[in-house]
Amino acid sequence: MPLMPHNLDANALRVAIVGGSMGGLTTALLLRTLGHDVNVFERATGELTGFGAGIVAHEVSVRYFVERTTTSLDDMTVPVRTYRLLDGAGSLLWEEPVAYRFVSWGSLYRGLLSEFGRERYLQGAALVGFSQDGHGVDLRFASGQQLRYDLLVLADGVLSTGRQLLFPGVEPVYAGYVAWRGTVAERDIPVRVLERIDDTITYALIPNSHSLVYPIPGADGRVDRGHRRWNFVWYRNVDKGTTFDELMTDRDGFSHSVSLRPGRVQDRYVRELKELAIAALPHEIASIVTATEHPFIQAIMDVESPTMAIGRVCLLGDAAFAVRPHAAAGTAKAPRMHGPSLKRLRHSPAICPARCRCGPSIKQRSDQASSRGRATSEKARSSAATGGRAIRA
């Protein structure tokens, strides 16, 4: 059951969070726990899914469940104990013990939404503008609704409307490659393949590219063997221009700038992906790719806001800056960026966290994460398959 808000006192802040994905929900839960009055506004009208993708269960991403609910990590994540790196032929380049956990984007999102509840989770609310003064922020929505809050938190993703309004001209820039992704039910994987990858995160390093597979909870959230799914990611260089534009044109001829959801990728590109997987990837990973019915595409983007706060407005997550996935920090950015700042509101709730704490130190950490992700990705994109710990994303 969702936690009920703490009793509001005279110093409680009315906070609007625009963006109801992972970062927005985590921030909303933290603020509500501190006793503030929080509403979340989400543009989408249906349940967010993350396309079923898998993600690393970072400690900061699951901290809310560990510290404030009875949910066990064993009930929502899948552990692996071995990191394995292969070349394109399947020869072992490196192996070592690890203690990683993985979760599906959808199961983590549903867990956060269940804790927050739907009463203050307002969907179909598209922000079109806002203005602020010394006492609050006025929000305007596409529906014509206008509302006033003490603080505005922008957590509306890499194509953030809020960031565009704050910093005109600061737009995502295509990094020159895409991530092909997809999942397949564990029961549909050949037994011999499953025996080789079970309990591992397995990478393949091939010239100018790399791919990986790991287990995640099933579509129903189950984490026991036979009911899980396996997630693949394959980073491939795609030249900017006509090649990229055609790839990101869906089955009905509509172009997309950032992602193509499952079932929307043109058949010719899906066939090409699977044929290349058989030719270039180890059998274990190729088996996952070829068994995926509807792979999807995420274009890798770079974007960095010049600052993460102006007055009573702050940005978090992809709205503030995009970290390339090789830093394995995407879903952890928001709680890691603003968790300590939000906790300080307990002691000074009348002060806007954007003004007092979303400053240089957080921006510096954000820049460092972005730089680390870019450096790792460029090394992988330009490398040949050599031995050792060549990539640890």
N, C-alpha and C positions, 0 to 999 in steps of 0.2 A: 504494500500500500504506500502511496506517496506520503512523504513527511508533511505535516501541516506547518504553515508558516509560524514563526515565533510571534509572540504578541508584539505589535508595532508600538513604538513609543514616539514621543514628540520629535525625536531626531531621525526617525526612519526616513529613508530616501525612497522616492518613487522612481523606479528604474525601468526603462524600456530597452529590451534587447532585440535587435533586428537580426534575424537569422536563427532558425531553430534546429540547426544541426548539432554536431557534437560539442563544439566550442560554446555555442550559445546556451545549450541546455546545462552544461557543466557550470558555466558562470552563473546562470539563473539559480541553480541549486545552492551554490556557495553563498550567493547574496541573500537568498531566502533564509538559509540557515543562520545568517547573521542578523536576521530580523527585518530585512528590507522588503518593500512591496514591489514585486517584480512581475512584469508581463513580457512574454516572448511573442514576437511577431514573425511569422514565417510566410514567405511568398507562396510556396507550393500549397496545393489544396489536398493532396493525398499524402499517405505515409511516405517518408523518405526511406530509401532502401540502400543507398550507396552502391547500387547495382550488384549487391551480394558479395562485394570484395572483402578480402581478408586484410587485417592490419595487425601490427605488433601491439600486444597488450602492455603498453608502457605502465610503469608504476603510477605515474601521475594521471594516466587516463582512467585507471580503475580504482584510484584511491578513494573516491567517494563511496563506492560499493564496499570496499574493505573497511573503511572507518565508520560508516554511517548506516549500513544495512546488514541484514543477516545473510546476504548472498555470498557464497563462497566462490573464490576464483576457480576452484575445481569444477564448479557447476556452469561456468560461463566461458572458460578459456580452454585451449588445447595446449598442453606442454610438449616441447621437444627437447631431447637431450643431446643431439648430435648436430654439429654444423659440418656440412660436406660440400666440397668444391670439386667439380669435375671439368674436364675439357669437353670439346664437342664430340669426341669419340667415346666418352664415358669413362675415361681413365681418371683415377683419383689423383687430384692435385694437392688436396689438403683435407684434414679431418681433425676435429677436436670436440671435446665435450662442452656443452653449453646448458644454460637453464633459461630458455626462452619460452614465452607463452604467446599464443595467437588467439585472436577473436575475430568474428565477422563484424564488419561495420554495422550491419543491420541489427545484430543482436545487442551490441553495445548501445546503439541509438535507442532501441526499444526499451532497454533497461533504464536508461536515463529518463526517457519520456514517462515511463511508468512511475518513477520516483517523483518527478515533477508534477505529473498529472496534466489533464487536458483543459482544466477550467481556465487557466491563464496562458495556455498555449494556443495562440490565435492564428489560424491558417487562412490563406487567401488574402493576406495583408501585405501588399507591395508598397514599400516606401518609395515616394517620389520626390520628397524634399523635406528639409528641416531648417530651422533657424534657432539661434540661441541668444540669450542675454545673460546677465550676471546672476539670474535667479533660476533659470530653467531652460528647457529645450522644447520647442514646438515642432511636432511631427506631422507630416502630411502624407496621406496614403492615396493610392489610385482610386479607392472607393469614394473619395471625397472627405473621409473622416479626418479630423484634426484633433490631436491630443497633446497634452503638455506633461512633461516629466522633469524630474530633477536632474537625471543623468540619461545619456544615450550611449549604449554599447553597440557597436557595429560588428556583427559576426556573420556577415552575409556573403562570405566566400570570395574566391579569387576574382569574380566579376562584380565585386561589391558596388552597389549603387551608392552607398554612403561614402566610400572612398572617392568615387568619381565626383561626388558633390563637394567633398572637402578639398580634393587635390585634382582639379581638372588637368588632364594630360598624363596623369600617372596611370598607365594601362599595362596589363599583362603583356609580356613579350615572349613569343615562342622560342624555346631553347634549342630547337633543331632535332628533337626526337620525341617519340611517343612511347607510352606504356600500353602494350596489349595485355589484357587481363581476362580472367575467366575462372569459373569454378566447375568442378565435376563431383558428383556424388561418389563417395568412397566405394560403394557397392558396384559401381560401374568401371572400376579400375581393375585390370588384370591382376590376379593374385601374385604372380611373380614380380610384377612391377611394385605392387604394394609392399611386398616383403623387403624390397631394396630401399624404399624410401621411408618406411614406417619409423616414426619417432625421430625424424630428421627435418631440418630445413636444408634443401639441396639446391645448390647453385650450379649453373653451367657458364663457364667463361669461354666465349668464342670471339674471334676477331671482331673488334668494334662493337661488341654487344655483350649482354649477359642476360640470363633468365634465372628464375628460381621457382620452387614449389614448396608449399608447406600446408599442414592441415589446419582447418578451422571448424567451428561448430557447424552442424547441419542446418538446413533451412528452418527447421523447427527448434533450433537452439541446442539440440542434443550434442554431447561431446564424447559419447562412448563410441568405441570402434564399430565400424559398420554403418554408423549413422552420421558420421562427419562428412565434410566436403574437403576437397583439395583445391587450393588456390594457386594459380600460376600468374606470374608477371614476366613479361618479355619486353625489354627495352630495345627499340629499333630506331636507327637514324632515318629520318624522313626529311628530305630537302624542303625548305620553305618555298612557297610559290605554288605552281600548278600541281605538283606531286602531292603536297600536303593538302591543298584545297580539295582535290578530287577524293583523297582518302577520307576527308572529314565531311564529305557529302553523303547523306544517308540514302537509304533505299528509295525514298520518294523524291530525291533531288534537292532536299533542303540542306544548306551548309551549316556547320557547327564549328565554333571556334575553340572549344575546350574539350568536349567529350562527346562520344557516341555511345548511347546506352545499348545493352544487350538486345539483339534482334534488329538493330537499325543499321549495322554495318553492311555494306554491299557484299553480295555473295562472292564476287570475284576476289575481294580482298581476304575474305575468310578462307577461301580455297588456297590462295597463295600462302597465307600464314601457315596452314596445316602442311602443305607440301614442303615449305621451307623448314618447318620443325622436324619433319622426318629426315630431311637431308643434312641439317646442320646441328641438331641438338642431340644430347644423349637420349637413348631409348626411354629412360625413366621419365624425363621431362617431356619429350615428344609425345608420349602416351597420354599425358594429362592434357596437353594442348589439343591434340587431335580428337580427344573424347569430349571436349567442351563444345556444346551445341551452339551457344551464342556468345562468343568472345566479344569484348567491347574495348573501346579505345579511350585513353586519357592522354591528351597532349600535355607535355611538360612545359610549364610556364614559369617565368621569373617576374616578380613584381615586388617592389619595396616602397613603402610609404616613407616620405621624408621625416615624419614624426608619427607617433602612435596616439597622440592626443592633441586636441585643440579645445581649450575651455572645458565644457561639460560633456564633451564627446570623445570617446576613445574607440580604437579599433583593436581587434584581436584576431588570431588565427590567420587564415588565408586573406582576409580582408586587409590585414596590416602588411603581411609579407608572405610570399610563397617559398617554402623550403622544398627543394627537390627531394623525391622520395628516398634517395640513397642515404639521407641522414636519418631515415626511419623515425622521424619526429612529427609527421604531419598532424595526426590527431592529438598529439600531446602538446602542441604549441600553445593552445589557448590556456589550459590550466597551468602550464609551466610559466607562461608569460605573466599572467595576472593573478594567480592564486595567492601569492604573498601580499600583493597590493590589496586584494579584496579583504583579506583577513584583517588588515589594518583599519578597515572601516568600523570594526567593533569598537575601536578606541576613539575614532574621530569621524562619526557617521555623517556629520554635516559638511565634510570637506569632500569635494569631488575627487575620486581616485584618478580620473584622467589628469587633473591638474597637479595633484600632489605626488603621484607615484608612477604613472606611465611614462617615465622619463628616460634619460640617457642610458641608465643601466639596463633596462629592459630592451631598449632599442639596440644596444650594443650586443646583447645576447642573441637577439633576433638576427642581426647582421652576421654574427659568427656562425649561427646555424645555417643561414643561407649560403655563406661562403664555403662551409664544409660540404654541403650538399652539392654545390657546383663543382668543387674540386674532385669529389669522388666520382661524379657522373662523367666528367671530362676524361678522367683516367680510364674509366671503363669503356667509354665510347671509342677511344683511340688505341686501346691496348690489343695486343694479340694474346692468345691463350698461353700463359706462362705459369709455371708452378708457384706454389706458395699462397700466402694469404693476399691475393691480388685485389680482392674486393670484399668488403664487409659491410654491405648495405642492409 
